[in-house]
Amino acid sequence: MELETGHISTNGHMDDNGNMGENGHMSPSEPKAVDDEALTEPGSAGQEAEPATPGVPETDSEQTQEQEQEQDFGPPALSPSQLKLYDDCPKKWKFRYLEKLPDPPGLAAVIGTFAHSVLEALMNLPPEQRTQDIAQAIAGQKFDEISRDKDFQRLNLGKPAIARFKWRAWDSITKLWTIEDPQQVEVIDVEVKLTTKVSGVPFVGYIDRLDNSPQGLVINDYKSGKPNHPGPNSDPNQRHLEDSHVFQVMLYAAAVTEESSDMPAKVRVLYLGELNGQIAEEVTPAKLEDVQAKLVETWGRISDSRISQTFEAKPSILCGWCAFLAHCQEGMETVIQFNETGKLKDSAPAMKLKQILFNRGAGSATLDSA
Ligand code: SF4
């Protein structure tokens, strides 16, 4: 198990107008149309999420880090985000991990990455220094860093949108204080990289924060998106299998147990978005067996797909948010159907495709210009 720790310096403060001083540079002005457009992806403040919150980063920093780890012949190890992607749509997994088609993070994902980096640095400090004033100072320094990042620059935000970016990030960061008192947490480490084998499957993952508690180790994962909505017949005892967020942290618990023989006591998902709060789940040997079995089963299906070069398309409403839609006939046909029945939201990126916009309501959308 490899450990990585955060490093901070305290420069810059965010004032009541959202300005970051010293190192931060912002001066809100009149919004422009392009700014509002950039802020209309699912998961943005004031917007209702689609099922499974498409467009909202599932694992925030994990996916970005994972992209840097991939080899030319596909991912050498399975991560929770890969596993979920394959479950959602094997064809999308192929586009993302084998063909490596571009899938740049959207605004919500970049905000999540920024908020994560601030909390990582904050929680790596001695407990008495984990205050909102110091979080503001860290945010000033981290914003200077992220503003030079290509993912941030690709968003092409104007000044008003940058101001909103900072406010959304700061809102997310301060949600932590509504869930827990950061000064009372016994942090063992932050941003813990796990590279190990779980039940023989090569596994990679990134634990946002590893704590100690009177009961034992606690694994924490920050989510800046929304919680999964439990189905009407969902069984609370099966949440570790049915809720992808809980499944992810339970897999981390399995990896830690396998690596160190020290079974964590608890896993937590801390929601720092519009709907904040936490899900805490006790770790038991039975739950670890369940998630390990699912990992092994999915790894087997991915291996079969790679050998047979068969990657099934599983089209759904989520195709409207798929970065690879223009490459996928099944997805296009599905999006057109949802568009014709008025079920596709205007905010879906697919609606920006000209032929969908042009024919909306006409009932005659085609793939001609796809
Ligand atoms: S458009 Fe839909 S079916 Fe096609 S790869 Fe994306 S999610 Fe899968």
Residues whose N, C-alpha, C, O or C-beta is under 5 A from the ligand:
A	BS01	SF4	C89 K91 K92 A313 K314 P315 S316 C319 C322 F324 L325 C328 E330 G331
